[in-house]
Amino acid sequence: MHVLRGQTLTFRDDPAIVGEEASNRHESEGAVAVTAAGLIAWSGPASELPSEYKDWPVTDYGQCLIVPGFIDAHLHFPQYRMIAAYGRDLLDWLNRYTFIEEQRYAEAEFAARAAPLFIDELLRNGITSCLAFSTIHPVALDALFSEAERRGMALISGKTMMDVNAPDALTDTPQSAYEESSALISKWHGRSRLHYAISPRFAVTSTEAQLEAVAALARENPDLVIQTHLSENRNEIEFVADRFPWSKDYTDVYDRYGLLREKAMFAHGIHLSGRELARLGESGSAIVHCPTSNNFLGSGHFRYAHTTRGEHPVKAGIGCDIGGGTSFSMLQTMRDAYTVSQHAGQRITAFDAFYLATLGNARLLGLDAQVGTLEPGMIADLAVLDPMTTPIMAERHALSQSLHDMLFALLIMGDDRAIRQTWVAGKESKPQDG
């Protein structure tokens, strides 16, 4: 049992819908009471801390900002070692680097060494939950889930499914993909804070037979998250059109196999037509914006406002997309999202960005009953942000005259150094959990 003191910020709803002021609750001198079971008992102004919590030990973070832990809605476990790998475009980058690196995860020992390093980096950046791709190898997913369970984290992942257009050592078959995925669902889904995601990589690497197997898994497990990629790169879109000549467009390939639904997460979604946006929106599917990856690979500029508030609105989240993405930092991911929005002529605010990385992503992934806010009864997954991490940030902070000023400077100038502390289920996280 303990009390954390500092500035507190939690979102109640999407600022684009309810307005900036109504979207959040900020306390310049706030407190969060955390129970021995790792739940939030109370949060609000420190001056109003109920008497039953006043004798609890206190950790005072001063002017640091206590927020719900960041949630990353798209990244790749087996790609963290290949950040900054040069490629001409998405497909070239996959073949030259990604598929080679992912083959290493067939070795259980390699995957078991990688998982703690990957999760350490998430926690170092204030990310307490995520939706991650693994590889085709069940042992890789076992390693990732085992480590997340040991840390008490909420993590969503699944065995990647690929049976074409990849090296032989990195492909499965429709039958093995179905059987291995089914076994992993039985083994891991709902265990501790772990959730399974049905994970076809993308239409480029699945035959129609494998997409039928994915469809069967989706029908049999209607509550599971589905994750894949969509409309990231123009060469990819042309490749899909050639492989599936019967399709109206890229989205139609997934639609034919029943993969558009609530909790279906489509990473990127940069080059979508009005017809595609309409189908995604009416099905309850979501696009995950991956700005650092899109910029690094030259894929294009995602139009956030056009996608979420246009004629055919679609729900959207945000993800760092390691290793096409260039940083685990959600602050840097937010920074690039802002920069991209400027280029697209549809500027987002710091409130938009922080909402997406907390409550917004929690809602999309179906985690919002447990995480994403500082409300009583929620699991105490928290990130403590220091707006004065570096001397220049301290100077910039001195000019801030509003909450938005402070948040905007944090997302533009901040990185992993701005994460003072990360808490998972009421416990301070430490590298290697040591």
N, C-alpha and C positions, 0 to 999 in steps of 0.2 A: 504494500500500500504506500503510495506516495503522491505528492502534489507537484506538478510542474508549473512554474510561473514564467511569464514573459508576455509578449504580445501574442494574441491568438487570432486565428482566421479560419473560418469554416464557411463553405458555401451551402446555401439552401436550395438553389435552383439555377438554371441557366441564365446568365445576365442578359443574353440576347432576347430572352422571352419575358423576364420579369423586370428587367432594368438593373442597372449596376447597384444601386443602393439597396434594393430589396433582395438581391441575389446572395448576399453574404452577411455574416456577423463578425465584426472585428472588435477586439478589445485591446486598447493600447496598454492596459495593465490587466492581463487576464490570468486565468489559472485553469488547469485541467487536473482533476482528481482521478487517479488510476487505482483500481482495486488489485488485490493480490492475485486475482484470477485473470488479470490483464485486460479488464474492461474499463471503459470510461464511466465513472460514477456521476461526474458532474463537470460542466465547463461554463465559464462566464467571467464576469468581472472579479478580480481577486478580492476586492472589497466586500463582495457578497458571498465569499466562500462559506458554505454552511458549517455550522459548529462541529458537526460530526467528523469533518475532515481536517480541522485546524491543528490537531495533534499529529497528523501524519508527517513523515519526513518530507522536506521540501527541496527540490532542485530548482534554483533560480537562474533562468537564462537571460535575465536583464532585458535588453531591448531586442533580443532575438525573436523571431516569429515562429510560433508553434502552429503547424498545419497538419492535416491528415497526411499520412505517408503518400508519396506519389505512386501512381499506378500506371504502368507502361502497357499499352494495348497491342504492341507488336515489336518483337525482336527475336533474334535467332541465337539460341544457346551455343551451337557449334561454330559460330562465326566470330566470337569475341577476339580470337587471336589474329584475325585478318582485317581488322580496322585499317583503313588507309592502303588497301591493295588497289593498285591502278588497273583500270579497265576501260576499254573504249566505250562500252555501254553495258546495259544490264546483262544481256545474254553472253557477251564476251567475258564479263567479270565472273559470271557463274561458272563458265567452262574453264577459265584459266586459273581460278583460285578456289571458289566456293566448293565445287564438287570434289576437288582434290582434298581439301581440308576435312570435309564431312566424312570421308571414308575412314579417317582415323578413329572415329567413334564406334567402329565395329569392335574395338578392343575395350572390354569392360574396365581394365585398369586405367586406360587413357581417359575414358569418360569420368571415372571416379576421381581422377586428379583434377579434371577440368571443372566439375560442378561447383566445388567450394570457391574456386577463383571467380567464376561467373557470378555466383550469388554474393560474394564479398563486394564485387564491383557495383551490383545493384544497390546494396545497402549503403555503400559509401556515397552513393548519389541520392540517398533519400527515397529510393524505390522499394516499397514494402510488398507490392503485389505486381504480377505481370502475366501477360499472355505471351508465351514463347513457343517458337518452333523448336523441335529437337531434330533428330535425323531419322532415317528409316529403321535404325537399329533399336530393338527393345531395350538392350543393355544401357544405351545412352539415356533413354527416358527413365529407366530405373535409377540411374545415378542422379539425374536432376531432381526427380521427385524425392528420393531418399534424403538428399541434402536439404531441400526445402522443408521437408517434414522435420528434420533435425533442428532447423532454425525456427520452426513454428510459423512459417510463412504461408500466406495464401498464394498459390501458384497454379496457373492453368497451362497445360501443355498436352502434346500428343505425339504419337509416332507419325513422322512424315510419310506420305504415300506417294511413290513415284514408280512408274513401270515403263517409261519410255523417255528418250532424249536426255539420258544421263548415263554415266559410266555403268558398266555391268555390275561393278561392286557396290553401286549405290541405288540399285533398283530392286523392287520386289515384284510380286505378281498380284493381279486382282484378288486371288484367293488368299495368298499369304498376308496381303495388306488387311483384308477383312478379318482373318483369323487372329492375327497378332494384335490388331487394334481392339477386337472384342475381348481378348484375354487381358489386355492392359486396362481397359475400361473396368473390367471386373476386379482387377487387382488394386487400382489406384483411385478411381473416381469416388469422391465423398469421403476418402480416408484423411483424417486430420483436417487440414484446410486445403486439400488438393482437389483439383477438378480436371477432368479430361476434356481435351478439345479434338474433335475430328479434324484431321490436318492434311488434306491433299495439298501438295505444294502449290501448284497452279495448273491451269489447263494444258500448258506446254508439256508437262511431264506426266500426264495421265492419259491413257487410252480411254475409249468409251467404255470398255469393259471395266476398267478400274473405277471410272466415275459411277458406273452402276453399283459397284461394291460400296463406294462412298455413300451413294443414295440409300442403300440398304442400312448402313450404319446410322444414317441420319433419321430414317424412319423408325428404327428400333430404339433410338435414344433421343427423343424429341427435346429433352431438357439440356442437352450438351451444347457447348459453344462449338461453332464451326469456324475454322480460320483458313484463309487462303489468300492469294494475291489476285489483283484485278487491275488492268488498264494502267500499268506503271510506265510502259515504254512503247513507243510507236512501232518499233520493230517486233516487239512481243505481240502487239495487237494484230499485226499483219500475219505473224506466224500462226496465231490461234485461228484467224480467219481461213487460212489455207488448210489447217488440220481439221476444221469442223465447217465444211462448206455449207451445211444445212442451216447454220446458226444465223440469226438476225444480226448478232454482234457478240462481243466477248461475254457480256453479262448473260446472254441467252444460253450459253453453254452450261453455266452453273444452274440457271433457272430450269432447264430441261431435266436436270437430275435432282430437283427439289432442294437445292442448297441455299435458296434465298428464304430467310426467315428471321425471327427474333434471335438475337445472340449469334447471328452469322456475321463475321468480321472480315471485311475485304480490304486488305492493305493497299494503299495508294489511291486508286480511283481518280487518276489525274485527267484522263482523256475520255470522259464519259459523255454520251449523247443524252439528249432530253428523254428519249425512250428508256435508256438504261437507268437514268436517275428516277424516273417514274416507277419502274419495276422495283428498284431497290427500296424506294421510299414506301410504297404500298405494302411491301412484304415485311417491313420492319428491320431490314438489314442495315448494316452500318459500314461506313468507310473509315479506315484508320489513316490519318494524315501522318506521313513520315518525312518531314521537311529536310532533315540533314541528309538523309539517303537520297531523296529526289534531287537535291542540289548537287551532291557529290557525283552521282551517276548521270547527271544531266537529263533526267527523265522529264522534267517539266514542272510547272507551278500549279499546285493544287489550289482551286478557288474555293476557299472555305465558306465565304458568305453565299456565293452562288450555289454551292452544294447544299448547305444547311438551311438557307433562308430564301431560296429562289423559287421558281415556278413549281419545281418538283423537289421539295425538301427531303433530304436524307440525313439520318443521324450520323454524327462523326465523332471520332476520338482522336487520340494522338499517341505516337510511339516513336522510340528512338531508332528502331530498325537496325540495331547492330547485327552484322558488320557492314552492310552498305551504309548505314548511318555512321557518323563520325564521332559520336560521343555517347556514353551512357547517361550523361547529365540531362535530366528533364528540363533544367533551366536553359541549357544551350539548345535543346530541342524546341522549347518555347520561343527562344530568340529567333531561330530560323523560321519558325511558323509566322512570327511577326514580319520578318523581312520578306518572306514569300508573299504574305498578304499585301505588303506595300507594292511589290512588283505586279500583283494581280489587280491592283487598284481597289482592294476591298480590305482596308486596314482592320485588323483585330485589336482588341485591347488586352492589357495584362489580366483583367478580370476574366475575359474569355479563355485565355491560356491557362490560368491557374484552375479555373473550373474544369476544363477538359482533363487536366492531369490529376484531378482528385475525384470529385463527385461525378463528373461527366463520364470518365472511363469506368468508374465503379458501376454506374447504371447500365452502361452498354454490356458489361461482362456479367451482370447479374450478381454483383458483390455488394450492392448498396445497402442491403439489410445488415451488413456487418462492418463495412469500412467505407471511407470516403468522406466522412464528416466527423465532427467532434461532439456529436450528440450523445447523451447518456445511453448506455447499453451497447454502444459500438465497441468493437475490439480496438484496443489502444495501439494501432499502427500509426506512428507519428514521425514527422520530420521537423527538425529544428533548424531554421535558416538564419544565418547571420548576415544582415544587410551591410555590415561594416567589416567584412572578411579581410579585405586588403586595404592598404592606406588610401588608394584612389577611390575605392568603394565607400570608405568612411567619409571622404571629402564629398563625394556625390550625395551620400545619404544626408549630409548636413543641409543640402538644398531641398530635400523632399518636403513638400507641404501637404501631402495627402497620402492616403493608403495607396492609391494608384501610382503615384510617384515612386513610392518605395518598391512596390511589386515590379514596376516596369524597369527600374534600375537593376533589381535583382535578376530579372530574366535576361537583360541585355549584357550585364557584366558578370553574372554569377556562373559558377561551375561547381565541381565537387568540393572545392574549398569552402563554399558557402554553406555546406551541410555541417552544422555543428554537431548534431547527433541524430541518429535514427533509432526509433523504438519499434520493436515488433512484439505484438501481444503483451505490451506493458513491460518489456525488458529491453535494456540498452543493447544494441547490436555491436558486435566486435568482429574484426577480421578472423576468419577460420573459427568463429564462435569461441575464441580463446580469450 
